[in-house]
Structure formats: C-alpha cells, structure tokens
Amino acid sequence: MHRHGITAIPDFPASATPLTDIAHIDAQRHDLRTAAYVETAIRLQQSHGTSCALEYLQANDVDPVTSGRVLSHPEKRRHSL
C-alpha cells in the first residue's frame, strides 16, 4: 500500500505501470524515477484524462510544479522516451 493509501486503480491499462527502460531519457532529467512517473502520467492523461494523471503524479510525490507543467503545457515537456 502506498503511503497515501492508494494501492491500485483496477481499470488502469497494463501500460500504466511505470516504465522500466529509462536508459534513453533526455540528459536533463536527473531524477529517473520521476521521469518514469511523468511518462506514465502522460499516457494516463491520453487514455483516462487529466484528473487521473494528476492523481497518479500526486500519489507518487511528483512536485506539483512539474505535474502542472507536464499536464497543462505539452509544448514545455522534455523529450519522451
């Protein structure tokens, strides 16, 4: 169980699991775990909407500034995997 009490959302697609092949992430990304969460959130936003993606990022302690930038301003995203 996650410390926020969120364990899983049953209707998430299998692709909603954090990415494990993070070897090709843009060099500016120093926090690879957060980068994987962000990539997953982008996929969730496309398939389940912004609220779902935001909840996912919040549950994984992604900085609110980062969450807002990635979900609200796709043009400001770093290169994806």
Rosetta blueprint (number, residue, H / E / L):
1 M L
2 H L
3 R L
4 H L
5 G L
6 I L
7 T L
8 A L
9 I L
10 P L
11 D L
12 F L
13 P L
14 A H
15 S H
16 A H
17 T L
18 P L
19 L L
20 T L
21 D L
22 I L
23 A L
24 H L
25 I L
26 D L
27 A L
28 Q L
29 R L
30 H L
31 D L
32 L H
33 R H
34 T H
35 A H
36 A H
37 Y H
38 V H
39 E H
40 T H
41 A H
42 I H
43 R H
44 L H
45 Q H
46 Q H
47 S H
48 H H
49 G L
50 T H
51 S H
52 C H
53 A H
54 L H
55 E H
56 Y H
57 L H
58 Q H
59 A H
60 N L
61 D L
62 V L
63 D L
64 P H
65 V H
66 T H
67 S H
68 G H
69 R H
70 V H
71 L H
72 S H
73 H L
74 P H
75 E H
76 K H
77 R L
78 R L
79 H L
80 S L
81 L L
